[in-house]
Amino acid sequence: MAIIKNNDIIEGISGKVGNHVFKQLRGKTVICPCPPKPSTQSEPQKETRNRFRKASEWAKNILLNAEQKAYYQKKAHKLKLPNAYTAAIADYMRSAKVIQVNQYENKATFSVHKKDFDVKQVDIVVNKESGEKETRTLPKGESFFWVHPGELIAGVVVMITDAAGVRREHSLAA
């Protein structure tokens, strides 16, 4: 590792040049060889990298739409993110959560929440004792729903579609 002093041309530079990396360390410009690529990746690493690759492709395509770009620019400003692209990536990567709010004798109340972003659609699939399935769709903008305790025992799956079009399932248990 080399430390560079009194060189106005490369002072403050960072990034890869050839087989070397320039970086800032405690206010000094440092040059070092590129780190070796990992020889193997775990399954979670592969899944995360694949998900991020999809998020990047989606963000590039969605920002071609002027309305969507304006929406993500506002979100970026509100969340103090550098640009609309970063806000779109954050929207894709964040998962919505289903949180139990209350439990009464005759119903359990739940809330669907996605931090800082909107949810496009929420479908609740309830397994009936007869073996049939009933699908309930929440009206746009609604985030609260309730189910009977008997329905929870039979099985309830909440399918959440976010603005990115990513659909994720959450199983609810009694």
Secondary structure, 3 states (H helix, E strand, C coil): CEEECCCCCCCCCCEEECCEEEEEECCEEEEEECCCCCCCCCHHHHHHHHHHHHHHHHHHHHCCCHHHHHHHHHHHHHHCCCCHHHHHHHHHHCCCEEEEEEECCCCEEEEEECCCCCEEEEEEEEECCCCCEEEEECCCCCCEEEECHHHHHHCEEEEEEECCCCEEEEEECC
